[in-house]
Amino acid sequence: MNLDRRLLRLTRSVRLGLGLTILLGVLGGILMVLQAGLLSGAIDRVFLGGASLADVTPLLLGLAGIAGLRALATWSGTLTGQQVAGRIKQDLRERLFAHLLALGPAYTQAERSGELAHTLLEGVEELDAYFGQYLPQIALAALVPVTYLIVVFPADPLSGLVLFVTAPLIPFFMILIGKAAQILTRRQWGVLSRMSAHFLDVLQGLTTLKLLGRSRKQIEVIGQISETWRRTTLGVLRVAFLSALALEMLATISTAIVAVEIGVRLLYGGLDFQRALFVLVLAPEYYLPLRTLGTRFHAGMAGVEAARRIFAILETDDKGKSNRQDAKDAKEKQEKGIPLPAFSSSPRVERRSGGEVASWRFNIVFSDVAYAYADGQRAALDGVSFTLAEGEQVALVGPSGAGKSTIAALLLRFIAPQSGTITAGGVPLEAIDPDEWRARVAWVPQRPYLFYASALDNIRLGRPQATPDEVTWAARQAHADDFLRALPEGYNTLIGERGARLSGGQAQRIALARAFLKDAPFLILDEATANLDAESEALVQAAIERLLARRTALVIAHRLLTVTRADRILVLEGGRVVEAGPHADLVASGGLYSRLFAAYGGGQASPARLDEGPKMV
């Protein structure tokens, strides 16, 4: 669909406000006609009729009143235009945010977070000028000059003809110059997006850059990007100033033509003074909406380029179903009598303190599941089938890129199978409401994301309605209570974006506290003991063992210690399950797991990783 048409579709909910903006602009034009009539009449009566001030006082009062009404109409039109733009921006930003949530990490992790943030904030904001100024001005540039022509033609047909013939020159040149401006604006938006993305990446990785001695090099890189953006911006401004010069020159020349032909006819008595002055006053106002359109065209152009990226995100499909569609399908299945799994209720804190946890009531089955990234060009899973039984703890092992993280993403509903099925209790996973499903799943990633908020709020992310006492209980279970109380403001201390003020072990314990607080019966664990010092690893490992107790769990295992304690091990290679069984049986089989085990530990409970060596085929 054409971009302009898609932008117009966004105005459906604000058509009344947009219509009112245009109506107020037309009203301003009508009032200008009345103002020109009163002004020309008053001057004619004083200049040629010899009228006194008292004689023209009613005309002057009327002129002042109309000028006030016109100013009020202009102000009201501007205000309603801003309200229209604000409403559209709010709706669009909400749609964009909801769609990003629906796409999930599978999409956002492949994008640059700085560029997405820039689009969500500044990109949507750039549409303010388009909807608040440019779009209403398109209608006014057509309606207001027509209003003036309707009045001018009966008063002076020749002047009306001159106005009618010269008016199209302004939009003609505006289109010619606008094409060049559009190309430059598109380039400017692209450079600004890349600069935003790169700058955020540098800020987030500044610690690593300092450690590697590469921070000074990034100063040069950012300087080069900034210089490119400066040159592009100046190029856009040059075209904008050229456009303004051309439009002003055309409007001035056209007004001069009207003034000359009126002056000649007035000199030879072919036109009376009042009508001549009336048309002469309206002539500059006749071209004003067209000149304003040219100015606002450049102001709205940045919004159009931002809209290209916004619509590209909104039209991105995650190669599965969105959360809203999943929920709709689930509701339809329920209405048709298809039974959904009965989820366990999450117990209260009193039951937790007694050691009781929720249990999973059914098996999860993967049946010939396949998934590929990059539009099918990079296969991650190819015909994966296995069963995760109730209360079972299964470890996923295999070389890097074998498909372990993809299985976790499928279970978290971040992506959907491109072929095959995943069932829970015999019901397809996509038939279950995503929010209902995720409420019963706890995920502890290897690198947990911590927000710029208090430690209390970061833990409470696991269950937002939890009380402070419940948060404290969860922190104790994760061995996080002691270091949290030692912070300057205890649990209310701001821990910084991505846990900037915490060590890796402390961040992992906050993530585990989230899982304890959520108390979900199904746990997906991307082993959290990697890259930790010995003391932190011991504390985190103890918390993990407590968290795993009597829960159904899928553990993406990197270390031998975790693997040997699993009930069953699934060995992945090339997107397929090549081996499955208990640790002892797999070691004795002499297959891939046995070779990995021998290469990275040799039977010792060492911290060796099973996924760091070359892929074994």
Steps between C-alpha positions, in 0.01 A plus 500: 500500500617852418671674792279809480191281505625315806563831673148616417360182655647612831262800499185288518458547873560878482309597188273731698798690642673508163183629335465767767860611438431538130166674562666755728761567231230558239315723745819704537507542122136617492569747778797628300262576210274698734802676646623602154153627410471717813856629463459595133163659573634711788803621299283577198256707707780696669735536200245578228179573689648735760333316790597589855614262775149488641364397161729197471503404870245216446717363222813520715326332793378227269853466362644463851235244595560291189877518555445364852275222374755410236776483758275281717425269206872471418590423863218246534601332175857468620382360835269241346775402255736436791232295678442294186873434464532417871218246486642331191849490652370344820299234314790425266753478782271260689452287186872496433586407857233225510624362169860490622380307804310263272809447282697426815873455554534293183455824306647762733823308561566508127456879492707780651333619819611862447336511158177347631489745791564789260213385277262447792571842652644749251360326192142524622564855621608602150144433381377798702570747219349267239162452670480829687617733221567345160188284462250777591696745282448278193125553531538870580730553198212381282197645680617847606624617154175369347308708755694811394444425129125472557505853641758654264356379168170695532687810624780493237502211246841594355672495840322173579637351178854614585472343845360178355779467240795583726395290802602157355860620455560484876405130554676409172834631621431367849467148357820534296703617799316265734631190322858603571406586859337160546814314395718708732255470791491123462878494511501729804255277688709192422820663624329625817359153573842339456662765717243444777547124484880520501513756780281284726707192420816689595349621827383151594837350417713781638636289786615229260650757263695658787632161610613423146646848448270576205293785644709772330446335164124531545536876543630513143221273372225706665666815369492363145132402528415839650681678217307295243174594670603868510574505128174322420300738718659804338414353161135472606506858627650628176218343301243631748636856473512469122138390501399789724683746275336360185151502650536850642633628168213344305242636743659846490520507120141380470379763747698764308330397174161546663607837643629623163192403302274650768709820509488543122124455483451724803710769335290495183168475687430139412453406867368687801723558800312291758490184288865550402607533862282206604664267243847635576459426873383143426774421246782425754255305717402295196855364464564469875342150547709368210820652640417362844444156347851512353647588839307230685582245232862504615393491865286192438753322280701370797179351638434322170845343506453398863165347402674270252693339783197498732282321246784260421496394866120485519485284188772262620370150559667276754436200272252383758192644662489816703397483865166660423427249225604214728264626768220530245562145379503372856168667572346352186623154593351534846168607351506192277550276803868415452637436851804699611751375758419558865787704639608466860432798724803676638512449881529783748815592696387302806505182297833588341665546837394142578684375198194443278509602136256477214510186285463464125200287409584385150772418250642734236557332165704620201392320180719544191555872575696709251602864504735711287621858528571757227186414300580132500863542396652392833350185652502482879282194561428219257244240604555515878286260703514434875279490809545699818319297765332637810751569777795412278821703476644481149836643395566624145862470389679534171744718308432871465230559238344155543154647573482511880397866526245454221324227700485735800359780280231265366396401851488865607276576199747756363482313170270232358592176320514532124410133476417231751312547826565565868230375735439538872267239643402403147397855405701698242703771668362771268148419626592619849482870581861628501458700822346199674785281381780737596347551844592135569849517352808646668804583289847562640730601211877484509518880479191638680380847411475739793324833460590845628280462807528390859604148592151453647334589168740282302417196712129585501504471122440129563167578670409873496233469770741343751541661843840612636501199735453264209782670310727464806413130524590447134829688544593277794434187296732637228774601750448863402363640825836566668658707223172684429473612863860620483422741212473872590118497498447128536237355271410851379846565355506576128718231345556665161419397146589133446613481863789740445562529875498125565740215436408215267422270791278757668308558178445125461369471854246777434386306192464188711306697760256595224450132423448413868247783533309390190495140629412363156463123467707491179855634495722578200855556616789615285768403746570802716835392644704588192762775521480530881770490767516195725314658795219639286472174309456302820222729623322503163531121465348449845209730409449316169481163674238636737306651208508177299363289784173326401459713187481406136810657348679536169862596560725628223815350645849626439681337790554136593381545856153598385485231232582212733217596737226507233245219479549479126729661244414601145801541272447740208708532187409682181147569622422134574484285813779251434508337844276483807524325834656510847857615545648156565337342195614780268857484625506126440351532151813653349302760304520880476421552868773258602754684284392840634511366855849362451628816334358741760530329833570133461269393780599777739243740648700783353383840376579400141243603241344254257430749223824692443699262284474434127185328383541124488351321202 
